Amino acid sequence: MSETSAEDVMATAAVAAAGWRRAGIAGAAIGVIAAGAAAGVAVERLTVGRGMRKKARLALDASGPYGSLRGLPGRAVADDGTELYYEVDEIEPDSGTSRAATRAGAQAGSGPRRRRLFGSKDPAPLTVVFSHGYCLGQDSWHFQRAALRGLVRTVHWDQRSHGRSERGRAQAEGVPVGIDQLGRDLKAVIDAAAPEGPLVLVGHSMGGMTMMALADRYPELIRDRVAAVAFVGTSSGKLGEVNFGLPVAGVNAVRRVLPGVLKALGSQAELVERGRRATADLFAGLIKRYSFGSRDVDPAVARFAERLIESTPIDVVAEFYPAFTEHDKSGALPAFRDLPVLILAGDKDLVTPSSHSEAIADELPDAELVIVPDAGHLVMLEHPETVTDRLADLLVRIGAVPAQGR
């Protein structure tokens, strides 16, 4: 079995860039990113052959438990007819979490508004709704779902064109997708999966933006039903200024050509998907660089992240990307000011830097801000204990789970 060197990896990046140039796209900017990924995987490639790495990936896919949790399935229908897939994990009867405890905790911490919310004789249980990020799926919350299972009612859903949800019907007809559409999608999921009772909204990256869009469009829902919120590695705007850890020249080149590159690649989806499979090592390096901040990530977790991202078709990647540069929901944040809020981010996040979480905290001065050391964008996978503990603290604070349940 032949071994490969850093030069081989760089050559792979050059071949990929040449292919993009032949398609009429300025591939040099992508080459900057590809070169960074190449450097990141060079050492591994020097010591482990390609065949061995492929076998390792297959072994991790077969043995890893991540993404295996399933709940009661359901489908919501968005305003354009798109079917959105969700799953519900109900409370176990012997979990120790009762509706009375939820009612008492919410009344103690939330004043008259919550007393109206829990005023019925047999109120609906509190539901925690998890919204995932770009190029991911509901399974990205694997660790948090496992920890909360049976203790509190949870809803996990796949955003349109992601996971098990249907491809956006409006997008199939040429309508650009925007964060506002995702906010309306979340409302459809809530109406279908949790039409009554208090809510806790949890969102990572694009999922947090989705929550902001929900608040912007439906402030009365936040006022009347939401008991707490958690923003994980997200942003309220100015994503067009993020440098992705690249030098100034590189990031400027990427910004100029990336939308066109993605659009062109999206129009040749089948060809590009074959290319992604053929350059799996290169993309693994990219994913690791932009997903994690620490060097000692569990290989099974890193592979799980790869699988999640690989499962997002390139045309969907291209379709969603422009929405982020247009995203600005700082004006929606005041809707959350009277609520318990958790804002959490990794200190080495290159996609939605921690400064964006700090900007959200500036608008929500009573929120709890947690910057996790040695953590990247997928902080809930990289440091699941920290994220789960902080989320559990939030739920205990509002009486959603008993303190002993932690």
BAROVEX-969728 format. One record per residue (C-alpha): residue number from 1; residue in one letter; z, y, x. Coordinates in pm, 1 decimal, decimal comma, always signed. Each point is the difference from the previous one (the first is absolute). Layout:
NUM; a; Z; Y; X
...
***
This chain:
1; m; +0,0; +0,0; +0,0
2; s; -106,7; +325,0; +159,1
3; e; +241,3; +288,2; +32,2
4; t; -87,1; +360,2; -82,1
5; s; +93,4; +325,6; +167,0
6; a; +58,3; +361,0; -98,9
7; e; -362,4; +69,7; +96,8
8; d; -113,1; -264,2; -249,4
9; v; +196,8; +170,3; -274,2
10; m; -148,9; +336,6; +88,7
11; a; -344,7; -161,0; -7,0
12; t; +68,8; -126,4; -350,5
13; a; +91,5; +352,7; -105,7
14; a; -320,4; +129,9; +158,4
15; v; -210,3; -256,1; -186,2
16; a; +163,2; +99,3; -327,9
17; a; -58,4; +367,6; +69,5
18; a; -363,0; -70,9; +88,1
19; g; -45,1; -175,0; -332,3
20; w; +134,8; +300,7; -185,0
21; r; -233,8; +228,3; +195,9
22; r; -296,4; -217,9; -94,5
23; a; +101,2; +55,1; -361,5
24; g; -46,2; +372,0; +60,1
25; i; +373,9; +76,5; +40,4
26; a; +169,5; +178,7; +288,8
27; g; +195,3; -297,0; +130,3
28; a; +157,4; +179,9; +292,4
29; a; +301,7; +112,0; -200,9
30; i; +62,6; -350,2; -127,3
31; g; -30,4; -113,3; +358,2
32; v; +300,1; +217,0; +85,9
33; i; +212,0; -193,6; -247,3
34; a; -156,2; -331,5; +99,3
35; a; +77,3; +68,9; +364,3
36; g; +363,7; +62,5; -89,7
37; a; +15,5; -330,4; -181,3
38; a; -172,4; -170,0; +291,0
39; a; +262,5; +126,5; +239,2
40; g; +269,5; -119,4; -236,8
41; v; -122,7; -359,8; -6,6
42; a; -126,0; -25,2; +358,0
43; v; +312,5; -163,9; +141,7
44; e; +9,7; -260,1; -274,6
45; r; -367,0; -79,7; +53,7
46; l; +57,1; -44,9; +372,7
47; t; +253,2; -272,0; -64,4
48; v; -110,1; -168,3; -322,4
49; g; -350,7; -127,4; -69,3
50; r; -197,2; +85,4; -313,7
51; g; +14,8; -352,4; -138,2
52; m; +374,8; -13,9; +47,2
53; r; +44,5; +333,1; -171,9
54; k; -208,0; -119,4; -295,0
55; k; +212,2; -314,7; -28,0
56; a; +315,0; +211,8; +16,0
57; r; -123,2; +218,4; -285,5
58; l; -78,0; -305,5; -211,0
59; a; +341,6; -146,6; +75,8
60; l; +172,9; +323,6; -98,3
61; d; -203,8; +18,9; -320,0
62; a; +101,8; -355,1; -90,5
63; s; +369,9; +26,1; +83,7
64; g; +94,0; +359,7; -78,0
65; p; +196,2; +43,9; -326,1
66; y; -96,5; +364,2; -32,5
67; g; -181,5; +95,4; -317,7
68; s; +93,0; -324,9; -172,8
69; l; +232,9; +151,0; -262,3
70; r; -142,9; +5,9; -350,1
71; g; +129,5; +131,7; -330,8
72; l; -99,5; +9,5; -365,1
73; p; -360,2; +130,9; +4,6
74; g; -135,1; +272,7; -221,4
75; r; -289,2; +242,7; -24,3
76; a; -4,7; +366,8; -88,1
77; v; -315,6; +187,1; -95,2
78; a; -71,1; +333,7; +169,0
79; d; -161,1; +291,2; -182,0
80; d; -344,9; -98,5; +130,8
81; g; +42,0; -362,4; -110,4
82; t; +95,6; -138,7; +343,8
83; e; +239,3; -295,1; -24,9
84; l; +303,6; +42,3; +224,7
85; y; +190,7; -312,3; +99,3
86; y; +379,7; +2,4; +14,5
87; e; +285,7; -247,7; +21,6
88; v; +353,3; +23,4; -138,0
89; d; +312,4; -153,0; +151,6
90; e; +270,6; -11,1; -266,2
91; i; +376,9; +11,3; +46,9
92; e; +167,6; -338,4; +34,0
93; p; +273,6; -52,2; -261,8
94; d; +263,2; -85,0; +262,1
95; s; -92,6; +274,8; +246,7
96; g; +306,7; +207,1; -84,2
97; t; -212,1; +297,2; -101,9
98; s; +51,3; +82,2; -365,6
99; r; -151,5; +258,4; -225,4
100; a; +347,9; +140,3; -51,7
101; a; +41,0; +53,1; +374,4
102; t; -338,6; +168,7; +19,1
103; r; +88,8; +222,6; -294,0
104; a; +339,1; +95,1; +142,3
105; g; -139,0; +76,6; +344,1
106; a; -280,8; +212,9; -132,4
107; q; +231,3; +194,1; -230,4
108; a; +244,9; +66,7; +280,5
109; g; -264,3; +143,9; +230,0
110; s; -248,0; +171,1; -226,6
111; g; +164,2; +206,5; -272,5
112; p; -105,4; +48,4; -365,3
113; r; -366,9; -75,8; +61,3
114; r; +84,7; -356,0; +109,2
115; r; +243,1; -43,5; -288,8
116; r; -287,7; +62,2; -237,5
117; l; -205,8; -247,8; +201,3
118; f; +261,5; -273,1; -37,6
119; g; +107,0; +95,8; -351,1
120; s; -140,0; -303,1; -180,1
121; k; +217,0; -295,9; -92,9
122; d; -193,0; -243,8; +219,2
123; p; -188,9; +205,8; +258,7
124; a; -291,9; -131,2; +200,0
125; p; +86,8; -91,2; +359,7
126; l; -77,8; +226,1; +291,4
127; t; -328,9; -85,8; +170,1
128; v; -92,0; +67,3; +362,6
129; v; -375,1; +61,4; +30,4
130; f; -150,9; -54,9; +345,7
131; s; -330,8; +169,2; +91,2
132; h; -177,7; -109,1; +319,0
133; g; -209,5; +186,4; +253,9
134; y; -366,8; +30,8; +96,4
135; c; -171,3; -327,7; +98,8
136; l; +310,9; -199,5; -90,9
137; g; +124,2; -170,8; -316,5
138; q; +316,0; -75,3; -192,2
139; d; +91,5; -270,5; +252,2
140; s; +65,2; +266,3; +264,0
141; w; +345,1; +32,4; -163,8
142; h; +74,8; -367,1; +74,5
143; f; +339,4; +49,2; +167,1
144; q; +130,4; +252,1; -252,1
145; r; -121,4; -215,0; -288,3
146; a; +175,9; -304,0; +141,6
147; a; +326,0; +191,6; +47,4
148; l; +6,3; +151,0; -351,2
149; r; -129,7; -304,4; -184,2
150; g; +226,3; -88,2; -290,4
151; l; +229,0; +299,5; +55,9
152; v; -211,3; +263,4; -169,8
153; r; -317,6; +0,2; -204,5
154; t; -300,4; +85,8; +219,2
155; v; -369,5; +64,7; -53,8
156; h; -252,7; -40,0; +281,2
157; w; -360,3; +102,0; -61,3
158; d; -330,2; +13,5; +184,7
159; q; -170,6; +337,4; +4,8
160; r; -355,6; +9,1; -132,3
161; s; -252,8; -176,3; +223,6
162; h; +287,9; -154,6; +198,7
163; g; +157,6; -344,5; -17,2
164; r; -47,3; -171,6; -334,8
165; s; -86,1; +315,0; -193,0
166; e; -354,0; +59,6; -119,3
167; r; -239,5; +215,7; +195,9
168; g; +18,3; +352,5; -137,9
169; r; -253,5; +19,2; -283,9
170; a; -46,6; +374,5; +35,5
171; q; -65,0; -46,1; +372,5
172; a; -260,1; -266,5; -74,8
173; e; -179,1; +271,0; -198,5
174; g; +18,3; +244,7; +288,9
175; v; +312,5; +198,5; -94,1
176; p; +207,5; +79,4; +312,7
177; v; +351,9; -134,7; -5,7
178; g; +282,5; +249,5; +36,1
179; i; +377,9; -4,7; +21,5
180; d; +17,0; +145,1; -353,1
181; q; -175,6; -313,9; -128,8
182; l; +259,3; -214,7; +174,4
183; g; +278,1; +194,6; -171,4
184; r; -157,4; -75,3; -337,1
185; d; -31,4; -364,8; +104,9
186; l; +372,5; -13,9; +74,0
187; k; +70,4; +142,1; -346,2
188; a; -211,0; -279,0; -153,0
189; v; +197,8; -261,6; +195,1
190; i; +331,9; +151,2; -109,9
191; d; -115,6; +7,9; -363,0
192; a; -95,2; -368,5; +18,3
193; a; +275,7; -145,2; +220,3
194; a; +297,8; +230,8; -66,1
195; p; -62,0; +195,7; -320,7
196; e; +373,2; +60,8; -54,2
197; g; +306,9; +50,7; +210,4
198; p; +77,3; +189,3; +320,6
199; l; -223,8; -21,0; +303,9
200; v; +33,8; +12,5; +376,0
201; l; -328,6; +82,5; +172,3
202; v; -62,6; -127,8; +353,2
203; g; -321,8; +81,2; +184,2
204; h; -136,3; -54,7; +347,6
205; s; -269,7; +228,6; +141,7
206; m; -271,4; +21,7; -268,3
207; g; +257,8; -141,9; -241,6
208; g; +226,8; +299,1; +59,4
209; m; -295,3; +232,3; -59,6
210; t; -64,7; -190,0; -323,0
211; m; +356,5; +76,0; -110,0
212; m; -53,0; +369,4; +72,7
213; a; -317,2; -2,8; -208,5
214; l; +194,0; -167,9; -281,8
215; a; +258,8; +279,1; +12,7
216; d; -272,3; +262,9; +6,9
217; r; -170,0; -139,0; -310,6
218; y; +302,9; -133,3; -190,4
219; p; +305,7; +212,4; +92,4
220; e; +168,3; -96,7; -326,3
221; l; -2,5; -366,0; +107,0
222; i; +182,9; +89,0; +320,4
223; r; +245,7; +217,8; -193,3
224; d; +76,3; -249,7; -275,6
225; r; -18,8; -341,5; +163,4
226; v; +10,5; +5,2; +380,7
227; a; +345,1; -66,1; +146,7
228; a; -90,0; +13,4; +372,0
229; v; -297,6; -2,5; +237,8
230; a; -73,1; -123,5; +350,4
231; f; -284,3; +129,5; +217,1
232; v; -86,5; -223,3; +296,1
233; g; -237,9; +118,7; +273,3
234; t; -187,7; +239,5; -225,1
235; s; -126,2; +356,9; -17,0
236; s; -29,8; +283,6; -250,7
237; g; -309,7; +145,6; +170,0
238; k; -170,4; +129,2; +316,1
239; l; -113,9; -346,5; +103,4
240; g; -317,1; +155,0; +137,3
241; e; +210,6; +135,1; +286,4
242; v; +131,8; -339,0; +116,5
243; n; -121,6; -87,4; +353,3
244; f; +61,0; -378,8; -20,5
245; g; +140,6; +6,5; +352,1
246; l; -337,4; +97,2; +147,3
247; p; -80,6; +279,9; +245,6
248; v; -130,9; +320,7; -153,9
249; a; -364,9; -67,5; +89,2
250; g; +17,0; -351,5; -138,7
251; v; +166,2; +91,7; -328,3
252; n; -240,6; +288,6; -60,6
253; a; -293,8; -235,0; +50,3
254; v; +154,0; -255,6; -235,1
255; r; +58,8; +260,4; -270,0
256; r; -359,1; +115,7; +18,4
257; v; -166,6; -337,9; -30,0
258; l; +247,6; -243,6; -154,6
259; p; -80,5; +75,5; -367,0
260; g; -370,9; -52,8; +70,9
261; v; +69,4; -310,4; +205,8
262; l; +207,1; -156,5; -275,0
263; k; -254,9; +88,7; -266,7
264; a; -279,5; -158,2; +203,3
265; l; +206,1; -309,4; +76,2
266; g; +99,0; -27,8; -364,5
267; s; -366,5; -10,7; -96,5
268; q; -47,4; -303,4; +227,4
269; a; +315,6; -181,2; -103,5
270; e; -120,9; -357,6; +56,3
271; l; -124,1; +74,2; +350,1
272; v; +316,4; +187,1; +91,0
273; e; +227,9; -275,3; -131,3
274; r; -176,6; -247,8; +227,4
275; g; +53,9; +241,7; +285,8
276; r; +369,0; +31,9; -80,0
277; r; +39,2; -376,0; +16,3
278; a; -193,9; -18,4; +326,1
279; t; +218,6; +266,3; +163,6
280; a; +331,7; -120,1; -140,4
281; d; +184,7; +60,5; +326,6
282; l; -114,5; +360,1; +18,4
283; f; +105,5; +70,3; -356,9
284; a; +331,1; -177,1; +60,3
285; g; +65,4; +248,9; +277,4
286; l; -88,1; +291,1; -226,9
287; i; +223,2; -127,7; -277,3
288; k; +293,5; -55,3; +232,1
289; r; -34,2; +343,5; +157,0
290; y; -6,4; +182,7; -331,7
291; s; +244,8; -221,0; -189,9
292; f; +292,2; -47,3; +235,0
293; g; +199,9; +205,4; +246,6
294; s; +186,1; -267,4; +194,6
295; r; -142,0; -251,6; +246,6
296; d; +197,5; -303,0; -113,2
297; v; -130,6; -33,8; -355,3
298; d; +28,6; -353,4; -136,5
299; p; -350,3; -151,5; +48,0
300; a; +15,2; -147,0; -350,7
301; v; +73,0; +343,8; -146,8
302; a; -277,5; +159,5; +205,7
303; r; -242,0; -266,8; -120,0
304; f; +114,0; +54,0; -359,4
305; a; -82,7; +370,7; +34,0
306; e; -342,7; -93,7; +136,7
307; r; -66,9; -223,1; -299,3
308; l; +97,8; +272,3; -244,9
309; i; -226,6; +255,9; +162,2
310; e; -286,2; -243,7; +60,9
311; s; -1,2; -85,0; -370,3
312; t; -100,4; +356,8; -89,8
313; p; -382,7; +15,5; -11,3
314; i; -160,3; +262,4; +222,5
315; d; -161,8; +172,5; -296,7
316; v; +345,5; +47,4; -154,7
317; v; +127,4; +136,7; +331,4
318; a; -288,2; +248,5; -3,1
319; e; +47,4; +83,0; -366,7
320; f; +366,0; +100,7; +30,8
321; y; -2,4; +181,1; +333,8
322; p; -121,8; +344,1; -120,7
323; a; +283,9; +16,7; -255,0
324; f; +257,9; +40,0; +275,3
325; t; -145,7; +311,9; +157,0
326; e; -4,4; +156,2; -348,0
327; h; +352,4; -111,7; -87,2
328; d; +248,7; +283,9; -58,1
329; k; +292,1; -69,7; -228,8
330; s; +270,9; +217,9; +152,5
331; g; +3,7; +187,7; -330,9
332; a; +107,2; -317,0; -182,2
333; l; +308,2; -62,9; +215,8
334; p; +236,8; +230,1; -195,3
335; a; -18,5; -251,4; -285,9
336; f; +221,2; -226,9; +215,4
337; r; +261,5; +260,3; +100,6
338; d; +269,3; -105,8; -246,8
339; l; -28,4; -368,4; +88,8
340; p; +144,1; -218,9; +275,3
341; v; -283,6; -16,4; +254,2
342; l; -46,8; -212,5; +311,5
343; i; -261,0; +113,8; +253,5
344; l; -60,8; -246,8; +282,7
345; a; -251,9; -11,2; +284,3
346; g; -57,4; -154,4; +341,7
347; d; +34,3; +230,9; +298,0
348; k; -322,0; -142,1; +152,0
349; d; -213,7; +8,1; -313,2
350; l; -351,0; +109,1; +104,3
351; v; -145,2; -4,8; -351,7
352; t; +252,3; +207,2; -198,2
353; p; +218,9; +144,4; +275,0
354; s; +371,0; +44,9; -60,6
355; s; -54,5; +377,1; -4,6
356; h; -165,4; -50,4; -339,7
357; s; +316,1; -166,8; -129,9
358; e; +200,7; +288,9; +140,7
359; a; -226,9; +238,9; -191,2
360; i; +77,0; -189,8; -322,4
361; a; +371,6; +22,2; +82,1
362; d; -35,3; +377,0; +41,3
363; e; -116,0; +13,7; -362,7
364; l; +277,1; -239,5; -109,9
365; p; +304,5; +121,4; +197,1
366; d; +243,3; -237,5; -172,8
367; a; -204,5; -307,2; +90,4
368; e; +110,0; -257,0; +256,5
369; l; -238,4; +15,3; +297,5
370; v; -13,5; -305,5; +226,3
371; i; -218,8; -6,6; +312,3
372; v; -7,5; -357,0; +131,3
373; p; -14,0; -29,8; +380,2
374; d; -271,7; -208,8; +162,0
375; a; -189,9; -39,1; -327,0
376; g; -360,2; +55,9; -101,8
377; h; -183,6; +38,6; -328,3
378; l; +88,6; -342,3; -144,3
379; v; +370,4; +63,0; +44,8
380; m; +93,9; -222,0; -297,8
381; l; -152,1; -297,9; +185,8
382; e; +99,7; +100,0; +352,2
383; h; +364,7; +87,9; -77,2
384; p; +56,0; -162,9; -339,8
385; e; +380,1; -6,0; +27,3
386; t; +19,1; +376,1; +42,2
387; v; -234,0; +73,1; -289,6
388; t; +165,4; -256,0; -227,3
389; d; +352,2; +122,3; +82,7
390; r; -87,6; +361,8; -74,2
391; l; -174,4; -97,0; -321,1
392; a; +299,4; -212,8; -101,4
393; d; +230,3; +295,5; +68,3
394; l; -213,3; +212,7; -231,6
395; l; +20,0; -261,9; -274,7
396; v; +375,0; -37,3; +40,8
397; r; +36,4; +376,5; -18,9
398; i; -157,2; +14,7; -345,4
399; g; +172,2; -316,9; -122,4
400; a; -314,4; -209,3; -12,4
401; v; +164,5; -278,7; +199,5
402; p; +372,1; -55,5; +58,4
403; a; +136,4; +84,6; +344,3
404; q; +100,3; -362,7; +53,5
405; g; -358,4; -98,6; -76,6
406; r; -111,1; +157,8; +327,1
***
